[in-house]
Amino acid sequence: MVIGKKLYRFVFILLSGCVLLASCSDQGGMGIFKKQSPHEAYGDKLKNAGLDRTAMVSKWFFNANDVLTKTLNITIPYRETGYFAADKPGGTALRFDAKRGRKISISLAKKPAVNFNIYVDLFELNNNNETKRLASADTTGALLEYEIKKDGKYIIRLQPELLQSGEYTLTISAGPSLGFPVSAVGKPYIGSIWGDARDAGVRRHEGVDIFAPKRTPAIAAANGTVSNVTENALGGKVVFFRPHNADYTLYYAHLDLQTVQSGQQLRVGDTVGLVGNTGNARNTASHLHFGIYAAEGAINPIAFVEKETAEPPALSAPLVNLNATVRTANITNKIYDSPTDKGQTLLSLPKNAALTVDAATASFYKVKLPNGVSGFISSRAVDPVSTLRTITLKTEQRLLDAPDSLNAPGKKLLAAGDKVDVLAAFKNYYLVNDDGVTGWVLVE
């Protein structure tokens, strides 16, 4: 069903109401929705208004699921600036690896900042390539933060509201989900990591050793409850501490002094004890052995406490090409599954192939081919479209909306003998301009 001008205005009014209602759902802290997500609420309003039977809204629902099956790969930290156009029910999804204990932070800046909603959802991808929604950001632009519960692959999906255009900048970073367990006054550093050999290789280190001067405060890495204060042969004076709402316990060992009691409530930064070298560390420099234990046993603590210092690569790809059609500039042009020339090559394109620029990241463009395939290409491998040459049509042809003579609608009828300007190509079609109208014709 094609939306005419009057129906378009009617749809726009209804959608505006949907946006307001969808933006008022129940939410938890830091912009994370606990119940129905803003995306789901918006979708329900569209269905309740009967708009899901229109071509535009039906395409929006289709894209919501389709992009989750066609994700591109990124590494954290990551930043991209992109554009969503009102005439295209768009959406994008990016896949990344994350480790248990990291806190993922997702921020979204928009232009315009108001009256332009983008729905942000975080999904977990299981081994069967099935997705489970974990968290959603609200539509006010609040930071979305989520603590990763297990090593694996995750997907971030962006989908804009209908009938609105705008630019966005997405930033994804990762940091520790726990505070550092030794006070900064001692200038602590990690000197021994998970898996290091112990007792001449008989056992492996189940934690990290954080070195600091003797009697430097060892501090609570989260809000929680002291579960046990005791002493043993290996750890010497130790404290077990359970963070609130966690499925694991923190282990502080080799303390010179324990300053807490079982059952005591602590907040981040409260002193647990003083760093020492008790237990089997009596012949080593003072340090805190810091461990994490869950039902399945010991967990590598490094992801929980290691600070993230990396910044996303600086953006060098020109933003002038956002939402524009460009063409490949080289004899062979590689499209990658990630924004690096070390990524997997999805396909190679010849010179002058048409592409649409959806976003820019570092020195790469995220592009879409006329057949809907997406990928990354070096921004230096494309040129703006301009007239390559002028051709005379040998036969009557329809000027098509897409390079698909079987399914694409026609924009106008071109007569044999008409002259058109060739801008780019894709397979056996030319992208042409005829008196200011751009479309596709078959190569004769």
N, C-alpha and C positions, 0 to 999 in steps of 0.2 A: 504494500500500500504506500503510495507516494503522498507526502504531506504538502498540500497546497498552501498559498499564502495565508488564507483565513484560518485554516486548521493549524498552520505553523504558529500563528499568534495565540490561538487557543491552547495549544500544547505548551507554549512558552509560559503562559499565565499559570497553567496547572503545575508545570514543573517548578516554577518559583515557589508555589505553596508547598510542594513536596520537599524542596530544599530546606525551607524553614522548619517544617515538621521533623525532617530527618536529622536536623542538627540539634534536636532537643532530647535525644534519647538518654537513658541513664548511663552514667559513666563512672569509672573508678579514677584513681589518682593518675597524674601525669598524662591525661588525655587518653587513657586506655579504657575501652568499653568492655564491661563485664558481661552484658547480656546481648541484646541485638546490636549489631554493628551499625554505624551510620549508612554503610553501603547497603545492608539488608533493609534498613528502615526506608531508605530512598527507593529501593526496588519494590518494596511492598506498596508504597504510595503510588508508584507508576502502575502497578497491577490493579490496585483498587480503583484507579481512575480509568481503567480500561485502555491505557495507552500502550500496553505490551503487545497489542494487536497491530500497531503501526510499524512500518518498516524501520524507522529510526530507532524506536525504543526496543524493538525486537533485536536489532543489531547490537544495541548496548548490552542487553542481557547475554547475547551470544559471545561478545568480546570479553565479558567478565570471566567466563570460563575458558575461552579459547586461549587467552594470553597466558594462562597458567600452564598450558601444555606446550607453549612455544617460548619458554624463558631463555634469556641470554645470560651468560656467566659473568660475574664480576668478583672482585676481591675487595675486602674491607681494609682500610677506609676507601670510600667511593663518593664521588660527587658528579652529578650531571645537571645540565640546564637544558630543558626541553620546552616544547610548545604543543598545546592541544588546541585544535581548531574546532569551531562551533559546528561546522558542516560535516564533521567526521566523528561518529561515536567511538572515540578512541580508548586507549588503555595500553599499559605496558607492564611487564613483569620481569624482575631480575632475580637471579639465583646466586646464592653464595654459601660458602661453608662457614660454620661457626662451632666453637668448642664450648662444652659445658663450663659454666662459671663466668663466661663473658657477658657483659651487659651491652646489648645492642641499642644504640641511640639513633633515631630516625627523625630528621627535621625536614620541613618543607616550606620554602619561601615562595610566595606567589605574586605575580603581577597580572592583573590588579589584585590587591590584597583582600578586597571585599567583593562580594557577589560573584565569586569564582571558587567553587568548591571542588576539591580533589579528594577522593576517598582513598585512604591509605590502609592497607591490610597486610599483616605479617602471617605467613603460613609456614608450617613444617612440611617437608617432603619426605615420605617414608620410602622404604626399599621397593615398594610396589608402584612408585610414582603417584601415590595418592596424597592429596593435600589436606591439611587440617588447619583451620584458622586459629591462630594463637592470640592475636591482639589486633586492635584497630585504633587508629588515631581519630580524635574528633575533628570537626571541620573548622576549628578556630585557629589551627596552626600550632597547637600545643605539641611539645616534644613527646614522641612515643619512645618509651624505654621498655626493654624486655630482657629478663635474665634467661639465658639459654640453659635449658635443663639437661640436654644431652648433645653429644657430638653429632653433627649431621648436616644436612642441606636444608636451606631455608629460602623462602621466596618473599619478596616484597612486591606487592601489586599497587599500581596507581591507576585510578580510573576517574576521569572528570565527570561532573554533572553534564547533562545534555544542554545544547544550545548556548554554550558559553565558550569564549576563547580566552586563552591566557598562557603566560610563560611561567615556568616553575623551576626551582632549583632544589634538587633532592640531595641531601647529605646523609650518609650512613657511616657511623663510626662504631668502634667497639672498645670497651674499657673493662676494668675489673668490676665484678659485682660485689666484692668485699673491700673494706678499707684495708690499708696495709697494717699488719699486726704488730709493728714495732714503731715506736715514736720517732718522728723525724729528727728530734734533737740529737739522737745518737748517730745520725747519718748512716742508717742501716743499709746493707746490701746483701743480695742473695749470693752465697758462696758455694752452695752445694745443692744440686737439683734432684728431682725425682728420678729414680732408677740408678743413681750412682751406686757402685759396689760398696758393700759393707762386710766386715768380718772376712776379709780375704776372698770376697766374692760369694760367700755362703748365702748372703741375703742381699736384697736391694733396698735402697733408700725409699721409704714411703712418705715422702714429704719434701720440704725445702728447708735449708738452714739459712737463717737470716742473721748475719753477723753484726754486732754492735758492741760498744763498750759495756763492761759489766755493770749491772743494775740500771741499764737503760729501761724505761717503762715498756713492757709488752702490753698492748692495748686491744680492746675489743674491736673486732673487724666488722661488727654488725650490732644491731640491737638484739638482745636475746637474754637467755637464762643460763647461769652457771649450773651445769648438771653434775659435776663431780670435781672435788679437789683432793688429790691423793699423791702418792709417791710410789715409784717402781724402779727396778734395777736399771732399765734402759733409759727411761726418760727423766729419772730423778724426780724433782718436784714438778708436778704436772697439773694442768687445769683442763677440764673438758667443758666446752661452751656450746650451747645450742642456739643458733640464730632463730628469731621468730619466723614462722612459716617456712622453715627450711626442712629438707629431708636428709640432712647431714649434720654432723657434729664437728666442731673445730677442736684441735688438740694442740695445746701449748706445752712444750717440754723443755727440760734443762733449766728451769727457772731457779734463780738464786733465792727468790722469795715469792710466795703466793700471797696476794693481797685481797682475795675474794673468798666467799663461802658458798657452799652448795645451795642452790635455790635463789641466789642473789640475781637481781635484774640489773643488766648493764645496758648502757647506750654506747654507740660508736665513739671510740676514743677514750672510754673509761679504762683505767689501769687494771689489768688482770694479774700482773706480777712484774717482777724485775728480771731482766735477762741475766743468765748465769751460765754455768757449765756443770750442773749436777748430773747424777746418773753416770752413764758411760761416756759422758763428754768431759770428765774431770781433767783429762790431759789435752784438751783442745781449747782454742780461744772461745771466749764467751759468745754464745749465739742462742737464738730461739729456734728450736725445731718446731716447724708449723706443719700440721697435718690435717687432712679432712677425711672423715670416715662416714660412709653411708651403709645401707643394708647390704650392698654388694661388696663392701670392703673399702680399702683405701682408694682415694681419688687424687690424681695429680693436682696440687693446689695452684700451680703456676698461673693458669688462666683466670683464677679467682682473684689474684692479687697483683699480677703484673700490670703495670701502668702502660696505657697505649700512648705512644709519643708520635706515631706516624700521622701525617696529614695527607689528605687526598692530593694527587698530582695537580699542579696548577693547570687551569684551563687555557689552552692555546688555540683550539679550533675556533675559527671565526663564527660568532653567533649570528652574523648577517644572513646565514643560509638556513636558519631554523624555519621549518615549515615550508621550505622552498624545494622546488625540483632542481636537481643538479645532474650532471652527467660525469661518468668516469673519464679520467684524463690520460691514463696510461694504456699501453697495448694490452697488458694483463693487469687486472685489479682484483685483489683478494678481499673477500668478505669473511670476517672472523666471527667466532661465537663469543668472543670477549674483546675488550678494548686494548689489545696488545698484538703485536705481530708474532708473538709466541703462542697465540691461541690456536684453536682448531680452525682450519680453513673450511668454511661451509660451502663455498663455491667461488669460482673465478669468473669475472665478467670481462668482456672485450671493451675496447675503447668506445666512448659515447653512449654507454648504457645509462638509462634513466633511473634515478633514485630520488626518494623524498627524504629529507633530513628531519628526523623526529627529535633528536637531542644531540648535545655535544658533551664530551667528557675527555679531559686531558687533550691529547692531540687527535682524537678520533671523533667521528660522527656515528651516531646510531641511526641507521637508515632502514627504509622499507622499500623493497622492490615492487614493481607494478603488480606482481602476482601475490603480494602479501608477505613474502619471506622477509624477515628482519635479520640484521647483523650489524657488525661494526666495520668501518672502513677508515683508513687514514684520511684526515681532512686534506692532506696534500695530494690525495689521489682523485679529487673531484674538482670540477669547474662549474661555474654558473652556466645555465643554458642560454644559448644565443643561436642565431641562425647559422647552421653549418653550410647549407646550400638550399637552393630553391628547385623544386621538382614540378613537373607537369604530369597530372594524373592521366593515365591512359584509359581508365574506365571509371564509370560512376561508382562512388563509394560513400558509405556513411562515415561521418566523423564520430568516432566512438569515444565513450567516456573512459574506457579502459582497453588494454590490448587483448580483447577477447571478443571476436566477431560473433560467437554463438550466444553469449549471455549479456554483454555490455550494452546499455542503452545508447542510442545515437543522439548526438547533439544537433546535427544538421546533415543535409545531403549535399555532397560535393559532386559536381558534374565532371565528366570527362573533359580534359583540357584545362581544368582549373589549376592554377599555380599555388602551391603551398610551401611554407618555409619549414624545413626539417630542423628540429631542435635536438633530438636525441633518438635513441632506438631501444627496443627490447624484443629479443628473439626476432620474429618475422614481421614486426610492426615498427612504424616510425611515429614518434611524437612530433606533431606538426602544429603550426600556427596558421590559421586562415582568417585574415581580417580581424585579428584580436581574439579569436576563439581558438583555444588549444584543445587538441584531442589526438586520437590515434587512427592511423590508416594502415592497411596492409601494404607490405612492400610488394611492388609489382615487378 
